[in-house]
Amino acid sequence: MNDNFEQCLALVLKSEGGFVFNPKDPGGMTNLGVTRATWQNYTGHEVTETEMRSLTPQDVMPLYKTNYWDRINGDSLPYGVDYAVFDFAVNSGPTRAVKTLQQVLNISTDGEVGPETLGALETANPREVATAVCDARLAFLQSLPTYGTFGRGWSSRVSEVEQTAFSMVG
């Protein structure tokens, strides 16, 4: 079991930045990578712009732990792979991130990190897995209609994630 959640979250939050409300972003109002809709769902109440602007890393940490880290079984993933899959999950959903990991491992793709996935990771090279996940993530992002608007930033982020994941492994 690894203890890399806080380090991975700090990296995600650095990439996500603060409050943004870009009309071209389908996620809408976002702070610290959390969309208004996600925060409303998590808190169970209507959220104002003022509340969104006031979110802190401490506020959103439990959401990231429950909705993303735990969903990818981050504590059981090898260092580096955990970060590559976690960052992917934050941007594109945990199910897509896990299915991509499973495709990279050439196993059945059920979107759940269970015994088969963990078993395949035991014999896989974590650096190669992290790189392959990042490559597949970038290919997915390039297929999105909003890639023309956000692609440069996405590509840069995926490259940074890959480099950081690679350094975490060793």
FIDO-350774 format. One record per residue (C-alpha): x, y, z. Coordinates in steps of 0.1 Angstrom, whole numbers, padded with zeros to 4 digits, always signed. Example, Ala and Ser with C-alpha at 12.3 -4.5 7.8 and 13.67 -1.06 7.14 Angstrom:
// FIDO-350774
+0123-0045+0078/+0137-0011+0071/
// end
This chain:
// FIDO-350774
+0000+0000+0000/+0014+0034-0010/+0009+0067+0008/+0012+0089-0023/-0023+0106-0023/-0012+0139-0008/+0017+0143-0031/-0004+0134-0061/-0032+0157-0050/-0007+0186-0046/+0005+0180-0082/-0031+0178-0095/-0041+0210-0077/-0010+0228-0091/-0020+0218-0126/-0056+0227-0121/-0050+0261-0107/-0076+0284-0092/-0110+0297-0102/-0119+0298-0139/-0151+0304-0157/-0143+0299-0194/-0174+0299-0216/-0157+0275-0240/-0151+0250-0212/-0180+0225-0210/-0173+0220-0173/-0183+0256-0167/-0173+0273-0134/-0144+0255-0119/-0120+0260-0089/-0091+0238-0080/-0102+0215-0108/-0137+0209-0093/-0166+0220-0114/-0196+0236-0099/-0218+0206-0108/-0194+0182-0092/-0192+0204-0060/-0230+0207-0059/-0234+0169-0062/-0208+0163-0035/-0222+0189-0011/-0258+0182-0019/-0268+0218-0022/-0269+0246-0048/-0235+0264-0050/-0230+0301-0056/-0201+0316-0075/-0189+0331-0042/-0187+0296-0026/-0169+0283-0057/-0144+0311-0055/-0137+0304-0018/-0129+0267-0021/-0095+0257-0006/-0074+0226-0011/-0085+0214+0023/-0122+0218+0012/-0117+0197-0020/-0093+0171-0006/-0120+0147+0006/-0138+0149-0027/-0106+0141-0046/-0099+0112-0022/-0134+0097-0024/-0144+0104-0061/-0110+0099-0078/-0082+0083-0057/-0103+0057-0040/-0122+0049-0073/-0089+0041-0090/-0076+0022-0059/-0047+0046-0059/-0032+0032-0026/-0027-0001-0044/-0011+0012-0076/+0027+0015-0080/+0043+0049-0075/+0041+0069-0107/+0013+0048-0122/-0009+0061-0093/-0002+0097-0104/-0007+0091-0141/-0040+0073-0136/-0052+0098-0109/-0045+0129-0130/-0062+0112-0160/-0092+0103-0137/-0096+0139-0126/-0098+0152-0161/-0117+0124-0179/-0133+0103-0152/-0121+0074-0131/-0138+0048-0153/-0121+0060-0185/-0087+0062-0167/-0090+0027-0152/-0102+0012-0185/-0072+0028-0203/-0049+0014-0176/-0064-0021-0182/-0061-0017-0220/-0024-0009-0215/-0021-0040-0194/-0039-0061-0220/-0065-0073-0196/-0103-0072-0195/-0116-0036-0192/-0143-0034-0165/-0132+0000-0152/-0125-0014-0117/-0090-0019-0102/-0094-0053-0087/-0073-0085-0084/-0068-0089-0122/-0055-0054-0126/-0033-0055-0096/-0019-0089-0106/-0011-0076-0141/+0007-0046-0125/+0029-0068-0104/+0047-0081-0134/+0045-0049-0155/+0072-0022-0157/+0057+0008-0139/+0076+0033-0161/+0063+0017-0193/+0028+0015-0179/+0028+0052-0169/+0041+0062-0203/+0015+0041-0221/-0013+0055-0200/-0001+0090-0208/+0002+0082-0245/-0034+0068-0246/-0047+0098-0226/-0032+0122-0251/-0047+0103-0280/-0081+0105-0263/-0078+0142-0256/-0068+0148-0293/-0101+0132-0303/-0122+0157-0284/-0139+0186-0302/-0125+0211-0277/-0089+0200-0284/-0084+0230-0307/-0092+0253-0278/-0075+0235-0249/-0052+0211-0266/-0019+0230-0261/-0025+0231-0223/-0037+0195-0222/-0007+0183-0242/+0017+0201-0219/+0000+0187-0188/+0001+0152-0200/+0038+0156-0208/+0045+0169-0174/+0025+0141-0158/+0045+0116-0177/+0078+0131-0167/+0068+0133-0130/+0053+0098-0130/+0085+0085-0145/+0106+0101-0117/+0082+0088-0090/+0088+0052-0102/+0125+0052-0096/
// end
